[in-house]
Amino acid sequence: MSAFREAFARARDAGDWQACMAAIPYANWLGLRAVTVDNEVLVQLAYDDRNIGNPSLPALHGGVMGALLEMCALFEILYRAESTLIPKMITFTVDYVRPARAIDTFARATIVRHGRRIATVRAEAWQDDRTKPVAIATAHMLVLPAES
């Protein structure tokens, strides 16, 4: 097993999702934070000027929103699965519901269907009000079996 997977497995087993998040360079660069609250993985994107895509509004960049949702979906699968292997993304679709303002943004994900090899995950991001999402994503991932 690679050093990355060993470190990731230790962090996952300890429930230290922030250590897992820090192991992913782009997530680390964005400053994403992951925690579990009431058996639910929540990912936070703290506001940062470099994440602004439209300075006239100002609104967060769509790619940053997509990364937030993708990481949230990925961590939901890792949280619920037995494997420490990172799933491979097959398709990822984002619906931008409204502009994401220049404030902290949160995301959560739910597994819609988990088959033997393919999982479908729905993720949503919000800012002030959890019932008013700013973006919604659907991910289809290849979930690899645990190594023996």
C-alpha positions as CSV (number, residue, x, y, z in Angstrom):
1,M,0.0,0.0,0.0
2,S,1.4,3.5,-0.9
3,A,2.4,5.9,1.8
4,F,-0.5,8.2,0.8
5,R,-3.1,5.5,1.1
6,E,-1.6,4.4,4.5
7,A,-1.8,7.9,5.8
8,F,-5.3,8.3,4.4
9,A,-6.4,5.0,5.9
10,R,-5.1,6.1,9.4
11,A,-6.8,9.5,9.2
12,R,-10.1,7.9,8.0
13,D,-10.0,5.2,10.8
14,A,-9.3,8.0,13.3
15,G,-12.2,10.1,11.9
16,D,-9.7,12.9,11.2
17,W,-11.3,14.1,8.0
18,Q,-9.3,17.3,8.0
19,A,-6.1,15.2,7.7
20,C,-7.6,13.4,4.8
21,M,-8.6,16.7,3.2
22,A,-5.1,18.1,3.7
23,A,-3.7,15.1,1.8
24,I,-5.4,16.3,-1.4
25,P,-3.4,19.2,-2.8
26,Y,-6.2,21.2,-4.5
27,A,-8.5,20.8,-1.6
28,N,-5.7,21.9,0.7
29,W,-4.9,25.0,-1.5
30,L,-8.6,26.0,-1.5
31,G,-8.7,25.7,2.3
32,L,-11.5,23.2,2.4
33,R,-12.3,21.9,5.9
34,A,-14.2,18.6,6.5
35,V,-15.9,17.5,9.7
36,T,-18.6,15.0,10.7
37,V,-21.6,16.3,12.5
38,D,-24.4,14.0,13.5
39,N,-23.2,11.2,11.2
40,E,-23.0,13.6,8.3
41,V,-19.9,14.8,6.4
42,L,-19.9,18.6,6.0
43,V,-17.3,20.5,4.0
44,Q,-16.6,24.2,4.4
45,L,-15.1,26.6,2.0
46,A,-14.0,29.6,3.9
47,Y,-14.2,32.9,2.0
48,D,-11.0,34.0,0.3
49,D,-10.6,36.7,-2.3
50,R,-8.8,34.4,-4.6
51,N,-12.0,32.3,-5.0
52,I,-13.9,35.2,-6.6
53,G,-14.9,34.6,-10.2
54,N,-17.1,37.7,-10.8
55,P,-15.7,40.7,-9.0
56,S,-18.6,42.9,-10.0
57,L,-21.1,41.0,-7.9
58,P,-18.8,39.6,-6.2
59,A,-19.5,35.9,-6.6
60,L,-17.5,32.8,-6.1
61,H,-15.9,31.1,-9.2
62,G,-17.9,28.2,-10.6
63,G,-14.9,26.0,-10.7
64,V,-14.3,26.5,-7.0
65,M,-18.0,25.7,-6.3
66,G,-17.6,22.5,-8.4
67,A,-14.5,21.5,-6.5
68,L,-16.3,22.0,-3.2
69,L,-19.1,19.8,-4.3
70,E,-16.8,17.2,-5.8
71,M,-14.8,16.9,-2.6
72,C,-17.9,16.6,-0.5
73,A,-19.3,13.8,-2.7
74,L,-15.9,12.0,-2.6
75,F,-15.7,12.3,1.2
76,E,-19.3,11.0,1.6
77,I,-18.4,7.8,-0.3
78,L,-15.2,7.4,1.7
79,Y,-17.1,8.0,5.0
80,R,-19.7,5.3,4.1
81,A,-17.5,2.8,2.3
82,E,-15.2,0.1,3.7
83,S,-12.4,0.9,1.2
84,T,-9.7,3.4,1.6
85,L,-9.2,3.5,-2.2
86,I,-10.3,6.9,-3.6
87,P,-13.3,6.4,-6.0
88,K,-12.8,7.4,-9.7
89,M,-15.1,10.1,-11.0
90,I,-17.1,8.9,-14.1
91,T,-19.4,11.9,-14.6
92,F,-19.9,15.1,-12.5
93,T,-22.7,17.6,-13.3
94,V,-23.2,20.9,-11.5
95,D,-26.4,23.0,-11.5
96,Y,-25.6,26.6,-10.4
97,V,-28.9,27.7,-8.8
98,R,-27.9,31.2,-7.8
99,P,-24.7,33.3,-7.5
100,A,-22.6,32.2,-4.5
101,R,-21.8,35.4,-2.6
102,A,-18.4,36.3,-1.1
103,I,-19.0,34.5,2.2
104,D,-18.3,31.1,3.7
105,T,-20.0,28.2,1.8
106,F,-20.9,24.8,3.1
107,A,-21.7,21.5,1.4
108,R,-23.2,18.1,2.2
109,A,-23.7,15.0,0.1
110,T,-26.0,11.9,0.2
111,I,-25.6,8.6,-1.6
112,V,-28.5,8.2,-3.9
113,R,-27.5,4.7,-5.0
114,H,-24.6,2.5,-4.2
115,G,-24.2,-0.6,-6.4
116,R,-21.3,-3.1,-6.5
117,R,-19.1,-0.9,-8.6
118,I,-21.0,2.4,-9.3
119,A,-22.2,5.0,-6.8
120,T,-24.4,8.0,-7.5
121,V,-24.0,10.9,-5.0
122,R,-26.0,14.1,-4.8
123,A,-24.2,17.1,-3.2
124,E,-25.5,20.5,-2.4
125,A,-23.8,23.7,-1.4
126,W,-25.4,26.6,0.6
127,Q,-24.4,29.7,2.4
128,D,-26.6,31.3,5.0
129,D,-29.6,29.0,4.7
130,R,-29.3,25.3,4.2
131,T,-32.7,25.1,2.5
132,K,-31.5,27.6,-0.2
133,P,-28.7,25.9,-2.1
134,V,-26.4,27.9,-4.4
135,A,-25.3,24.8,-6.4
136,I,-26.3,21.2,-6.7
137,A,-24.2,18.4,-8.2
138,T,-24.7,14.8,-9.2
139,A,-21.7,12.5,-9.3
140,H,-21.3,9.0,-10.7
141,M,-18.2,7.3,-9.3
142,L,-16.5,4.0,-9.8
143,V,-16.1,2.6,-6.3
144,L,-13.2,0.1,-6.2
145,P,-13.3,-2.8,-3.8
146,A,-11.0,-2.9,-0.8
147,E,-7.6,-4.4,-1.3
148,S,-6.9,-7.7,0.4
